[in-house]
């Protein structure tokens, strides 16, 4: 009962009409030979692959699940074959350098195409879309010999990769990493420890290139004593091909709430051969190249599930009949479609606003990644500052909203939503992890507020919010847009006031951790309101020219109005929490939490 239709028209609106990607690409050397037709072809082909190959495996993969037998992991039927088709199509090469066998393209184009695959089959993507972060990390920090040994195979998709961080005693707190690395006479290292990692073992590729955090002997305590190593599943022969098995094994796979088709492996490294990536004791510095890309990808996963849930629910609401429309009968049948009922529309519009607003935010961030990868050092520095501000907002807020959109899907379908057949309950289970991995919402919030806003990025916040205010000042005075810009001006003032209020309370050690999530969510609502106002401005301009797609552009304006009327006002709740501070949170004693139980 589930189907997926890639939203190519809405993506084209974001890229060409709202964010002006053609002009953006004209400034990038990587996009010098990339015309609009090329972009359209790439997106169309990935959309076709996602709809025809990946989407049909989504529910069956969840039902069958991944399995581990004596250290060997088997993915659900069709998953490995889909990956072979992905490699045969040359898709892993997109966005990589020609000297490593890649096809030059901006990072943002790969992000745009990735949404289709993430919506169609998140679990499959947990195997197939991990190489980019490893390639970027190795290119940034590894020796030329290691780059030559591993990067071309990762670019082609012949080999796959992971980033091994989590251990039994440490998830987000990497101070507690215990995995050990011992140097050998030949310059390699022996890695020993137990690690949990998605796709640590699989049946897609002959070799798996693990990037592993571990401690050398006699190093500083905490994160300052962590180094990064590249540790392949199979040792390398002198000709660069995969040889004998390295000293590692998959002990088991986790039994999870969702993403059952994705193998989350318990890996044991027993003096496995590996090589140092970057400088000793600077592993986190290298690792964050991988993690920062993953955080934007996680935001997209939340958005992609919102899109998938919305498509399923819209189709159901058009067909399912129940009750009569409040304004009177709209059909000759015994009941009217769910779509005519105001409360159903409230939930559908929430899903739509999240899916389309989240898409725009992810693509806006991806433009900044392109600039950070560019040749202009001034533009790179600006891009890195904006990404420092925007990445935790996108990851934290969009993953939260993605869960909300999927949960609303169950409510729209009612009892059918609670059943497996429609696939919505699977999305609720699958999307839930996006609020946890790559740093929980709380960790994103502490990063945003504690490390960035109250640290080196206060001026970046001022510049970004000034950009929003400048848009409001320069926007046309059309009626709907006038209302939006007035609300946006007010929201920015409240965002700045909340920032000042928190800064004034910085002497209270508990204050920032107590209000950080509320601050992040407030920032997310205001940022996406700005993007929705920009979308409305474009759509109103198109409507004034009497376009053929009046319904499309009118719906853009109406969804933007919905964000401002129904979703942006949520910031008042977060303002109240910020004003309350840590008092009620920290006032109760530890004994009080258990009192009466």
Buried (B, 14 or more C-beta within 10 A) or exposed (E): BBEBBBBEEBBBBBBBBBBEBBEBBEBBEBBEEBEEEBBBEBBBBBBEBBBEBBBBBBBEBBEBBBEBEEBEBBBBEBBBEBBEEBBEBBBBBBBBBEEBBBBBBBBBBBBBBBBBBBBBBBBBBBBBBBBBBBBBBBBBBBEEEBBEBBBBBBBBBBBBBBBBBBBEEBBBEBEEBBBBBEEEEEEBBBBBBBBBBBBBBBBBBEBBBBBBBBBBEEBEEEBEBBBBBBBBBBBBEEEEEBBEEBBBBBEBBBEBEBBBBBBBBBBBBEBBBBBBBBEBBBBBBBBEBBBBBBBBBBBBBBBBBBBBBBBBBBBBBEEBBEEBBEEEEEEEEEEBBBBBBEEBBEBBBBBBBBBBBBBBBBBBBBBBBBBBBBEEEEBBEBBBBBBBBBBBBBBBBBBBBBBBBBBBBBBBBEEBBEBEEBBBBBBBBBBBBBBBBBBBBBBBBBBBBBEBBBEEBBEBBEBBBEEBBEBBEEBEEBEBBEBBBEBBBBBBEBBBEBBEBBBEBEEBEEBBBBBBBBBBBBBBBBBBBBBBBBBBBBBBBBBEEEEEBEEBBBBBBBBBBBBBEEBBEEBEEBBEBBEEBBEEBBEEEEEEEEEEE
